[in-house]
Amino acid sequence: MVFSYKNLTLHISLCLTVALILKLLKIPVFFLHGLFTYIHPDTVDNSQKGIRAAIRRPDSDSSSSELKRRGKPKDKYEFEENKAQIFRLKLDEGHLETRIYFKEYSDAFRISFVGVFCLLLHIVLSVSEDSGVLGNEVLIPVLLGVAGVGKLFVILGKASFEKSASKRSEKQLSVAVGVLGFLLGFIICCELVPSVFDVKFGSIDGFGRISVALLMGCFSGFLFIPAIKSARAFWIGTDQLRWNLSIISCGWIARTILYVNYLFIMFTALLWIKPMTAVLVNVNNSDANEAHLVSRIRNADKLVGNLGISQSEFEKLRVWCLLISGILQVIALRPNLQMYLNEAVLSWYQRLHASKVPDLDFSRAKVFLHNHYLCLVVLQFFAPPALVLLFLGLSRIESNLSENFQSINSLFKDVALLLAWWVVFVWAIFTSASLLLYRRCILYVS
């Protein structure tokens, strides 16, 4: 009896150990260690009261006479250099804990990593087919995986409509994109365009297809704003306009990470598109006449479907690409977040040198908002790779429970794999579209 439940014991021990390590070592805080944020003081007066914050937190007391905004004098404006200063601060635990959404970020970080490690242990361990539900330990990784997905789903939805965290037009576009995502997801789930998307749902009924399409639409809307923020971070981090500003520069290692992450996401997103499938998959498995076929065929178009890897190897390639893309997005989170914070510095620099009489109110507000919503943006950048890894882990669940219940088998294998790809796909589409608009000067960083 003890031997039959050894995997269950290992799962419980792993969950408790990982959760304890993440809690005691404060890994969510350590993950952001070394990054820099900025503050834009209202004025600097060394002889009197030093630095005073330009914008106060919403819950601060504004009745004091010191905090009242002084009216602009009517005489000729004289530029004060002290008012244009900006200060760089290294992120620490005390600073992060005062930001909104820090608790949500820490909870999502912990439950995601516990779920991923538990799913990974389930994949690595050998499963006995006659040991029952508990003996197969299938409930623990499934429950943790679903709990992690649900947690990230709710937090993303809440963050998408957070007041002042994004523009009103961006929120409206995210709703419209969510509707379009639902329509496209319904088309994909119903296999209405089998010549474009390589997705098969033979074991799911109509209600299940609609439910999956609704999830795809929600993820499309929730990921729209984080994706365009990531595109801005990529645009600044790779210095597309050749600003050559040392204050917002990105090292060659971080820049390489941004490029590799973007290119790999694009490649992974294309693996479920039929033209890419036709090029990489060899539908003719006869190895005996492969060389004879290649030697005789002169038309390159006829080689499609006759060269490449087998279908089983192609499925493994998809899984590995999803795994690597999720890991790369986690690695790219720190450069993306630093470039998001540097965006406020760029706004300050532009306003400072735009005219002889610079208007720093906008840049001052932007610096404050980027600092105030720091943990919200971290959560938005962390959620997509966490969702990919959790969905991918759920798609690899193998046990006799899945064999007995075909609907559960379809849910945790076909649907989970589709949703993992869908997160990568919409992220690649939104990021590429934003970069194209930046390249065409339709959008610009300000």
N, C-alpha and C positions, 0 to 999 in steps of 0.2 A: 504493500500500500504506500509506504514511504517512497519507494523507488518510482512508482507511477506518478507521484506528484512532485517529483524533483524539479521539473521545468516550471511548475507553478511557484515553487519556493524560490527558484532563481529569479523569476520575474518580480516577485514581491521584494526580494532583497535588492535587486537592481533599482527598482523604482524608489525605494526608500533611500538607498545610497546616493543616487544621482540628485534627488530632491534635497537631501541634507547637504551635499557638497555645494549645490547651487545657492542654497540659503546661507550657509556659514561663510563661504568664501566670497559671497556677494558677486557672483559671476556676471549678472546683468550690468552692474556698475563697472566692474573691471573690463567688460567688453567695450565700453566707451572711454576707457582711460586713455589719456594722452591727446584727446581731441581738444580743440580750442573754440570757445565762443567769444562773443564780443559785446561790449556795452558802450553806449553812446551817451556820455554825460551831458547834462544841460549846460553846465559851465564849470570852469576850473578856477578857483580863487584860493591860492595858497595862504593868503593873509587872513581869510575869514573862515569859511565853513567847508572848504574843499569841494568835493564832487557831490553834485545833487542829481538824482535820476531825472531824466527828461519826462518819462512816462511812468506813471505808477500802476501798480497792480490794481485790478478792478475792485478789490476789497479794501484798499487803503483809504485812510481818512484824508479827504481833500479840503476839510474846513479850515485847516491851519493856514495862517497868513503866509508861512514860508513856502507852502506848496502851491499858492495861487500863481497863475501865470501872469507875468508882467506884460502890460500892454506895450506895443511898439511905439517908440518915440516918433514924433512927427518931423523932427529935424533930419538932417542928412545921415544916411546909414553909414556906419563905420564897421568894417569887418573885424571881428574879434577872433583871433586865432585860437584862443582857448576853447571857444565853443565848437570848434571843428575837430577836436581831438576824439579819438576812439581808442578803447582799451581792449586788449586781448587777455582772456582768462582761460586757464586750463580747467577742463571739466573735472569735478571731484564729486564725491558722494553727497556732500552737503548741498551743492548746487543742483544736482540732479533730483534730489528728493523734494525740492521745492517746486519743481516743474509739474504742471498738470499732466495727467496720463502716465506718471511714473509708476504708480501701483499697477495699472493695467499692463504696462510694458513688462514689468518684472514678473507678473503672474503669467502672461503669455509666453515669456521667455522660458520660464521654468516648466510649464506644462508641455510646451512644444518639445523641449529637449528630453524630458522624461518620456514622452510618447514616442519620439524617434528612436531613442535607445532601447525602449521596450520592444518596438516593432523590429528593430535590427536584431535583437536577441532571439525573437521568435523565428526570424528567417534563418539565423545561423544554427539554432538548435534542431536536432532531429526530432520529429514528431511521431509518436506511436498512433497508429490509426484506430486501435481498439482500446484506447485509454479514456474515452469519454470526453465530455466538454471541458471539465476542470483539468483532466489529465493532459489535454492538448493545450492548456493555458491560453486558449484563444480569446477568452473573455477579457483578460487584462489588457493585452495590446489593442484589441478592438475598442474597448471602452475608453482607454487613454487616447487613442488616435481620434476617435469621434469627439471626445471632450476637447481635445486641442483644436480641432477644426471648428467646433462650435464656438469656442472662446474667441478664436481669431475672427470668425465670421461676425459675431456680435460687436466686437471692438472695432473692426473695420467699418461696419455700418454706422456706429456711433461717431467715429472720427470723421467720416465722410461729410457729416452734416454739422460738425462742430462750428459754432459761431466764430467768425473772424479768422478761422484757420485757413480759409481759402476764399477766393472771390465768389461772388454770387453767381456769376456767369459759369464758373467751373462747376459749381453744384448743379446748376441747371443742365449743363452738358453731361454730367455724370448720370443724371436721371435718363436723359435721352439715349445715352450710350447703353445704359442698362436695358432699356426697351429693345434696342437694336440687338444687343447681345442675346436677349431671350428669343427673338425671332431667328437669329442665326443658329442658336443652340437647338431650337425646335427643328430647324431644317436638318441639322447634323444628326440629331437623335432619331429622326424619322427616316434618315437615309434617302432624302429627296434628291441629293446631288452626289451619288456614289462615285461619279467620275472625278470629283474634286477632293472630298474628304474620305480618308481610309478609316472609317468608323463603322463597326457592326454591333447592333443591339438586337440580336435575334430572340433573346430570352426575356426581354422586358416588355411589359404591356404598355398600352397607351397612357395610362395614368402615370406610370413610372417615367415614361419619356417626357411628359409635361413637367413633372417634378424636377427632373434633371435639367431641363431647359430653364426652369425658374432659377435654379441654383446658378446656372451659367450666366443668366442675365444679372443676377445680384452680384456675382463676382465681377462681372464686366463693369458695372456701375461703381462698385466699391474700389476697384483697382485703377480707375481712370485718373483720379487726382494724384495718388502716389506715383503713377507712371509718368505723368507730365512733370512732377517734381524730380523724378529720377532723370528724365531727359534734360532738364535744366542743369542738374548736377553734372551729367556727362558733358554737356556743352561747355560748361565753365571749366571742369576738370581737365578736359582735353585741349583747352585753349583754342577753340575753333576760330576765333576772331583775332588771335595773336595779340592779346593784350600785353603779355610779358610783364605782368605786375607781380612782384615778389610776394606781396601780401596775400594773394589768392592763388599762387602757383601751386601746382600739384607735382610731386616727385615722379620720376620715371617709373618707379615700381607701382605706385597707385594708378598712374595713367595706363600702364600696361594691364593692370587688373580691370580697369574700366573697359578698355577695348576688348579684351578676351571675354569678359562677361557678356558684353553686348553681342559680339559675334556668335558666341556659343548659344545664347538664347535664341537668336535668329535661326541658327542651324537646327536646334531642337524643335522649334515651332514648325519648321518645314517638313519634319519627318512624318507627319500625319496628312500631308498633302499628296495627292495621287501622282502628280508629275515627279516628285522626289522619290516616291515609292517605286515608280516604274523604272527609274534610273538605277536605284540601289539594289532592288530585289531581282533575283534570277528566278523567273517563273518556270524555266526549263531546267529541271534538276538532273538531266541526263549528262553526266560528266564525260561519257564515252564519245559523244559526238559534238562536244562543246568546241574543241579545237577545229574540227572539220567545219562547223557552222561559222565560226569566226573567219576562217580562211576563205569561205565561199561568199559570204555576204559582203557586198561592196557598199551598200547604202547604210550610212551611219544610223539613220533613224530605225532601221530594222534590228539594230543591236540592243535597243531598249527592251528590257524584259528577258534578254538572253545572257546578259552579263551581270555580275554582282554577287551578292551573298544570298543565302537561302532565306526563306520566310522566318524560320525559327531564329536564325542568327540576327535577322533584322529586328525582331521583337526584343531580343536582348539588347541590341544597340539602342533602341528607344528607351529602354529602362535605364541603361547606363547614362545616356545623355540627359535624361531628366534628373538623375541623381547628381551628376556633375554640375548641371546648371543650377540646381538648388544650392549646392555647396559654394559655387562661385558667387551667387547672389549674396550669401551670408558674408563671404570674404569681402565683397565690394561694398558692403553696408557702411563701413567706416569711411572710405573715400567719398562715397555719395553723401553721407551726413556732413562731412567736413566741407564739401563743396556747397551744400545747402546753406551752411552757416557763412561761408565766404561770399555767397550771393548778396547778403546784406552789406558786407564790406564793399563789394563792387558798386552797389547802389549808393553808398556813402561817397565813394570815390568819384562817381559820375556827377553827383549833385555838387560836390565840392569844387570841381573843375569845370562845371557847365557854364558859369558866368562869373563876372566880377563880384556879383552879390549873390552868393550861393544860398539856396533855400534848402536847409538841412532838416526841415520838419518831416518830410517824407522818409528820408533815410533813417532818421532817428526812430520813427515809428516802425520801420521795417526791421531795424536791428532789434528792437524790443520784441516784436512779434516772433521773429525767428528764434530768439532766445526763450520766449515764453512758451512756445509750442514745440520745443526741442524734442521732448519725449514722445509727443504725438507723431512727429515725423519719423523718429526711430522706429516706432511701432508700425507705421505705414511701410517703411522699407524692410522691416523684418518679417512682416506677415506673408508676403508672396513666397519667399523661399521656404518658410516654415510650412505653408500649405502644400507646396510641391512635395516636400519630403514626407509629410504625414499622409497625403493621398497616395504617394508612391508606396509607402510602407503598407497601407491598407490594401493596396492592389496585389501585394505579395502574400497575403494571408492564405495559408494552406492548412486544412484540417478536415476531419470527417464531418464537421458541422456544415461546411460548405458543400460537401457532397450530398448530404441529406436534404438540404434546403437550397433549391436552385435559385430562388430569388435572392438569398443572401450571397450566394456565389456570384451572381451578376452584380450585386451592389458593391461588394468589396473587391472585385477584380476588374470588370469592364468599366463600371461607372467611376470608380476611384482613379483608375488610370486615365480615363478621359478627362476628369476634372483636374488632374495634375498637369496634363498637357494643356488644358484650356487656360489655366493660370499663366503658364509660360507664353501661350499664344497671344492672349489679349495684352500681356505686358509688352511683348515684342511689337505688336501692332501699334499700341498707343505711343511707345517710345520712338519708334521709327517715324510715325506720322508727326510727332512733335519736333523731332530733329529735322525733318524735311521742311516744316514751316519755319523753323529757325534759319535754316540754310537759305530759304527763299525770302528772308527778311519780313515775313508776315508776322511772326512772333519775334520778340526780342527780350533780352534780360534787362530789367531796369530796377 
